[in-house]
């Protein structure tokens, strides 16, 4: 699934419709471009949680570490995850994860 992430007022209705129309699973791999240029070009956050206003979404540490260990192209870098585009998507995934 590729979801728009321009912001709630620009693409929120389209993104919401998309998330509502698919059968979401309990584990997600979320890919996002590095819009800020901060940190690694291809990064993973392998521990902790995504904290959003609705609550926290824990990171699957085993899967994140397996991705990181499988290639030299991915590096641990929490600075690369400070951009807000991912927070829009993770907020939309919060309720399916709580089912």
VEXDREN-485321 format. One record per atom (N, C-alpha, C, O): residue in three letters; atom name; x, y, z. Coordinates in steps of 0.02 Angstrom, whole numbers, always signed. Layout:
residues N
ala_CA_X_Y_Z $
...
***
This chain:
residues 99
unk_N_+42_-58_+0 $
unk_CA_+0_+0_+0 $
unk_C_+45_+61_+0 $
unk_O_+94_+64_+37 $
unk_N_+30_+110_-40 $
unk_CA_+65_+174_-40 $
unk_C_+13_+227_-21 $
unk_O_-36_+237_-57 $
unk_N_+25_+260_+35 $
unk_CA_-23_+308_+61 $
unk_C_+4_+379_+54 $
unk_O_+64_+390_+66 $
unk_N_-38_+427_+37 $
unk_CA_-15_+497_+34 $
unk_C_+1_+522_+104 $
unk_O_-29_+499_+154 $
unk_N_+47_+570_+109 $
unk_CA_+68_+595_+174 $
unk_C_+79_+670_+174 $
unk_O_+121_+696_+212 $
unk_N_+43_+706_+132 $
unk_CA_+54_+778_+125 $
unk_C_+29_+818_+185 $
unk_O_+45_+877_+191 $
unk_N_-10_+788_+226 $
unk_CA_-39_+824_+283 $
unk_C_-114_+812_+284 $
unk_O_-144_+801_+231 $
unk_N_-143_+814_+343 $
unk_CA_-214_+798_+349 $
unk_C_-258_+842_+306 $
unk_O_-305_+817_+275 $
unk_N_-245_+907_+303 $
unk_CA_-289_+951_+264 $
unk_C_-281_+942_+189 $
unk_O_-326_+959_+151 $
unk_N_-224_+916_+167 $
unk_CA_-212_+907_+95 $
unk_C_-231_+837_+72 $
unk_O_-263_+830_+19 $
unk_N_-212_+786_+109 $
unk_CA_-225_+718_+85 $
unk_C_-254_+672_+139 $
unk_O_-257_+612_+129 $
unk_N_-276_+700_+194 $
unk_CA_-303_+660_+249 $
unk_C_-363_+618_+229 $
unk_O_-368_+560_+249 $
unk_N_-409_+647_+191 $
unk_CA_-469_+610_+171 $
unk_C_-451_+551_+126 $
unk_O_-479_+496_+132 $
unk_N_-404_+561_+80 $
unk_CA_-382_+507_+35 $
unk_C_-346_+453_+75 $
unk_O_-359_+394_+66 $
unk_N_-300_+474_+119 $
unk_CA_-264_+425_+159 $
unk_C_-311_+387_+204 $
unk_O_-305_+326_+210 $
unk_N_-358_+421_+236 $
unk_CA_-406_+387_+279 $
unk_C_-448_+337_+242 $
unk_O_-460_+282_+268 $
unk_N_-470_+354_+183 $
unk_CA_-508_+307_+141 $
unk_C_-467_+246_+123 $
unk_O_-491_+190_+123 $
unk_N_-403_+258_+107 $
unk_CA_-359_+203_+90 $
unk_C_-349_+156_+149 $
unk_O_-358_+95_+142 $
unk_N_-332_+183_+207 $
unk_CA_-322_+141_+266 $
unk_C_-386_+102_+284 $
unk_O_-382_+45_+305 $
unk_N_-443_+133_+275 $
unk_CA_-507_+100_+292 $
unk_C_-526_+46_+241 $
unk_O_-566_+2_+257 $
unk_N_-497_+48_+181 $
unk_CA_-518_+2_+129 $
unk_C_-477_-62_+125 $
unk_O_-494_-107_+87 $
unk_N_-423_-67_+164 $
unk_CA_-381_-126_+161 $
unk_C_-383_-164_+227 $
unk_O_-397_-135_+280 $
unk_N_-369_-228_+223 $
unk_CA_-367_-270_+283 $
unk_C_-297_-265_+312 $
unk_O_-251_-300_+291 $
unk_N_-288_-221_+360 $
unk_CA_-223_-209_+389 $
unk_C_-203_-265_+438 $
unk_O_-246_-291_+475 $
unk_N_-140_-283_+438 $
unk_CA_-114_-334_+482 $
unk_C_-87_-303_+546 $
unk_O_-94_-242_+556 $
unk_N_-57_-342_+589 $
unk_CA_-30_-318_+652 $
unk_C_+42_-294_+648 $
unk_O_+66_-259_+693 $
unk_N_+77_-312_+594 $
unk_CA_+147_-292_+585 $
unk_C_+152_-253_+521 $
unk_O_+127_-274_+469 $
unk_N_+185_-194_+525 $
unk_CA_+193_-151_+467 $
unk_C_+267_-135_+458 $
unk_O_+304_-127_+506 $
unk_N_+287_-131_+396 $
unk_CA_+352_-103_+379 $
unk_C_+336_-37_+344 $
unk_O_+307_-37_+289 $
unk_N_+355_+18_+375 $
unk_CA_+338_+84_+350 $
unk_C_+399_+114_+317 $
unk_O_+451_+122_+349 $
unk_N_+393_+131_+254 $
unk_CA_+447_+162_+217 $
unk_C_+429_+235_+204 $
unk_O_+372_+251_+189 $
unk_N_+478_+278_+211 $
unk_CA_+465_+349_+202 $
unk_C_+529_+382_+176 $
unk_O_+583_+365_+198 $
unk_N_+522_+429_+129 $
unk_CA_+582_+465_+106 $
unk_C_+610_+509_+162 $
unk_O_+573_+531_+206 $
unk_N_+674_+521_+159 $
unk_CA_+706_+566_+206 $
unk_C_+700_+637_+180 $
unk_O_+745_+662_+146 $
unk_N_+645_+669_+195 $
unk_CA_+632_+737_+171 $
unk_C_+679_+789_+201 $
unk_O_+692_+840_+170 $
unk_N_+703_+776_+261 $
unk_CA_+743_+827_+296 $
unk_C_+817_+826_+277 $
unk_O_+851_+876_+282 $
unk_N_+842_+768_+254 $
unk_CA_+913_+762_+240 $
unk_C_+954_+748_+303 $
unk_O_+1014_+738_+298 $
unk_N_+922_+748_+361 $
unk_CA_+957_+734_+423 $
unk_C_+970_+659_+429 $
unk_O_+927_+618_+410 $
unk_N_+1027_+640_+455 $
unk_CA_+1040_+570_+469 $
unk_C_+1057_+529_+408 $
unk_O_+1074_+555_+355 $
unk_N_+1051_+464_+417 $
unk_CA_+1068_+416_+364 $
unk_C_+1019_+420_+306 $
unk_O_+962_+441_+313 $
unk_N_+1043_+398_+247 $
unk_CA_+999_+397_+188 $
unk_C_+945_+343_+195 $
unk_O_+888_+352_+175 $
unk_N_+964_+286_+224 $
unk_CA_+917_+232_+236 $
unk_C_+927_+210_+308 $
unk_O_+977_+179_+325 $
unk_N_+877_+224_+350 $
unk_CA_+885_+214_+422 $
unk_C_+829_+171_+449 $
unk_O_+776_+164_+419 $
unk_N_+843_+143_+507 $
unk_CA_+793_+105_+544 $
unk_C_+797_+125_+617 $
unk_O_+851_+140_+644 $
unk_N_+740_+126_+648 $
unk_CA_+737_+136_+721 $
unk_C_+717_+68_+749 $
unk_O_+661_+46_+740 $
unk_N_+764_+36_+784 $
unk_CA_+753_-34_+802 $
unk_C_+729_-45_+874 $
unk_O_+721_-102_+895 $
unk_N_+718_+8_+912 $
unk_CA_+693_-1_+980 $
unk_C_+650_+59_+1000 $
unk_O_+656_+113_+972 $
unk_N_+609_+47_+1049 $
unk_CA_+566_+101_+1073 $
unk_C_+496_+97_+1044 $
unk_O_+470_+43_+1031 $
unk_N_+467_+155_+1034 $
unk_CA_+399_+159_+1009 $
unk_C_+388_+224_+971 $
unk_O_+423_+273_+983 $
unk_N_+340_+223_+926 $
unk_CA_+318_+285_+894 $
unk_C_+266_+315_+941 $
unk_O_+214_+285_+954 $
unk_N_+280_+373_+967 $
unk_CA_+235_+407_+1013 $
unk_C_+194_+458_+974 $
unk_O_+221_+505_+945 $
unk_N_+129_+448_+975 $
unk_CA_+83_+493_+940 $
unk_C_+32_+517_+991 $
unk_O_+27_+488_+1046 $
unk_N_-7_+568_+976 $
unk_CA_-56_+593_+1025 $
unk_C_-105_+540_+1049 $
unk_O_-131_+545_+1105 $
unk_N_-119_+490_+1009 $
unk_CA_-167_+438_+1029 $
unk_C_-137_+387_+1077 $
unk_O_-174_+353_+1113 $
unk_N_-71_+381_+1078 $
unk_CA_-38_+331_+1119 $
unk_C_+28_+311_+1088 $
unk_O_+56_+349_+1048 $
unk_N_+54_+254_+1106 $
unk_CA_+118_+230_+1080 $
unk_C_+108_+168_+1037 $
unk_O_+65_+125_+1052 $
unk_N_+147_+163_+985 $
unk_CA_+148_+104_+942 $
unk_C_+218_+74_+949 $
unk_O_+267_+103_+925 $
unk_N_+223_+15_+981 $
unk_CA_+290_-14_+993 $
unk_C_+322_-37_+928 $
unk_O_+289_-60_+881 $
unk_N_+388_-31_+926 $
unk_CA_+426_-55_+869 $
unk_C_+439_-129_+878 $
unk_O_+456_-151_+933 $
unk_N_+431_-168_+825 $
unk_CA_+447_-239_+826 $
unk_C_+523_-244_+821 $
unk_O_+552_-243_+767 $
unk_N_+555_-249_+879 $
unk_CA_+628_-246_+882 $
unk_C_+661_-304_+845 $
unk_O_+713_-294_+813 $
unk_N_+632_-363_+848 $
unk_CA_+661_-420_+813 $
unk_C_+661_-410_+738 $
unk_O_+711_-422_+705 $
unk_N_+606_-386_+710 $
unk_CA_+601_-374_+639 $
unk_C_+647_-317_+618 $
unk_O_+682_-321_+568 $
unk_N_+647_-263_+657 $
unk_CA_+690_-206_+641 $
unk_C_+764_-226_+640 $
unk_O_+801_-205_+596 $
unk_N_+785_-265_+690 $
unk_CA_+854_-287_+692 $
unk_C_+870_-335_+636 $
unk_O_+926_-334_+609 $
unk_N_+823_-378_+617 $
unk_CA_+834_-424_+561 $
unk_C_+843_-385_+496 $
unk_O_+886_-403_+455 $
unk_N_+804_-332_+486 $
unk_CA_+812_-290_+426 $
unk_C_+880_-257_+427 $
unk_O_+915_-256_+376 $
unk_N_+898_-229_+483 $
unk_CA_+963_-194_+490 $
unk_C_+1021_-243_+479 $
unk_O_+1071_-225_+447 $
unk_N_+1016_-303_+507 $
unk_CA_+1070_-352_+501 $
unk_C_+1076_-383_+432 $
unk_O_+1128_-411_+414 $
unk_N_+1022_-379_+392 $
unk_CA_+1021_-412_+327 $
unk_C_+1059_-374_+273 $
unk_O_+1074_-401_+221 $
unk_N_+1073_-310_+286 $
unk_CA_+1105_-270_+234 $
unk_C_+1148_-215_+264 $
unk_O_+1135_-191_+319 $
unk_N_+1199_-195_+227 $
unk_CA_+1240_-138_+247 $
unk_C_+1209_-72_+225 $
unk_O_+1235_-18_+242 $
unk_N_+1154_-74_+189 $
unk_CA_+1122_-13_+164 $
unk_C_+1080_+22_+217 $
unk_O_+1064_+81_+209 $
unk_N_+1063_-13_+271 $
unk_CA_+1020_+15_+322 $
unk_C_+1060_+23_+386 $
unk_O_+1097_-22_+407 $
unk_N_+1054_+82_+417 $
unk_CA_+1090_+96_+479 $
unk_C_+1043_+119_+534 $
unk_O_+989_+147_+519 $
unk_N_+1062_+108_+595 $
unk_CA_+1023_+133_+652 $
unk_C_+1031_+209_+654 $
unk_O_+1087_+234_+652 $
unk_N_+976_+244_+657 $
unk_CA_+980_+317_+658 $
unk_C_+913_+347_+678 $
unk_O_+868_+353_+636 $
unk_N_+906_+364_+741 $
unk_CA_+842_+392_+763 $
unk_C_+832_+464_+738 $
unk_O_+775_+487_+735 $
unk_N_+886_+499_+720 $
unk_CA_+878_+568_+694 $
unk_C_+839_+570_+629 $
unk_O_+804_+618_+615 $
unk_N_+845_+518_+589 $
unk_CA_+811_+516_+525 $
unk_C_+736_+509_+533 $
unk_O_+698_+518_+485 $
unk_N_+713_+492_+593 $
unk_CA_+642_+480_+604 $
unk_C_+607_+538_+638 $
unk_O_+552_+529_+664 $
unk_N_+637_+595_+638 $
unk_CA_+606_+653_+670 $
unk_C_+558_+690_+624 $
unk_O_+524_+737_+646 $
unk_N_+554_+669_+562 $
unk_CA_+510_+704_+515 $
unk_C_+437_+686_+529 $
unk_O_+423_+631_+553 $
unk_N_+392_+731_+515 $
unk_CA_+322_+721_+533 $
unk_C_+283_+679_+483 $
unk_O_+227_+659_+498 $
unk_N_+310_+666_+424 $
unk_CA_+272_+627_+375 $
unk_C_+255_+558_+401 $
unk_O_+201_+532_+386 $
unk_N_+299_+527_+439 $
unk_CA_+284_+461_+466 $
unk_C_+231_+464_+520 $
unk_O_+192_+416_+527 $
unk_N_+228_+518_+557 $
unk_CA_+178_+522_+611 $
unk_C_+108_+522_+583 $
unk_O_+62_+498_+616 $
unk_N_+98_+547_+523 $
unk_CA_+31_+545_+493 $
unk_C_+10_+473_+479 $
unk_O_-47_+454_+493 $
unk_N_+55_+434_+452 $
unk_CA_+39_+364_+438 $
unk_C_+32_+322_+501 $
unk_O_-14_+281_+505 $
unk_N_+75_+333_+549 $
unk_CA_+70_+293_+610 $
unk_C_+6_+308_+648 $
unk_O_-22_+263_+680 $
unk_N_-17_+369_+646 $
unk_CA_-80_+386_+678 $
unk_C_-138_+347_+646 $
unk_O_-183_+325_+681 $
unk_N_-136_+339_+581 $
unk_CA_-189_+301_+546 $
unk_C_-186_+227_+561 $
unk_O_-236_+192_+553 $
unk_N_-128_+202_+582 $
unk_CA_-121_+131_+597 $
unk_C_-135_+115_+670 $
unk_O_-139_+56_+689 $
unk_N_-143_+165_+711 $
unk_CA_-152_+154_+783 $
unk_C_-213_+111_+799 $
unk_O_-208_+63_+837 $
unk_N_-270_+128_+771 $
unk_CA_-332_+91_+788 $
unk_C_-332_+20_+761 $
unk_O_-354_-25_+797 $
unk_N_-309_+7_+700 $
unk_CA_-305_-64_+679 $
unk_C_-260_-105_+724 $
unk_O_-273_-165_+734 $
unk_N_-207_-76_+751 $
unk_CA_-163_-113_+796 $
unk_C_-196_-129_+863 $
unk_O_-177_-177_+896 $
unk_N_-244_-89_+883 $
unk_CA_-277_-99_+947 $
unk_C_-335_-147_+944 $
unk_O_-365_-163_+996 $
unk_N_-352_-171_+884 $
unk_CA_-408_-219_+877 $
unk_C_-392_-285_+909 $
unk_O_-433_-331_+907 $
***
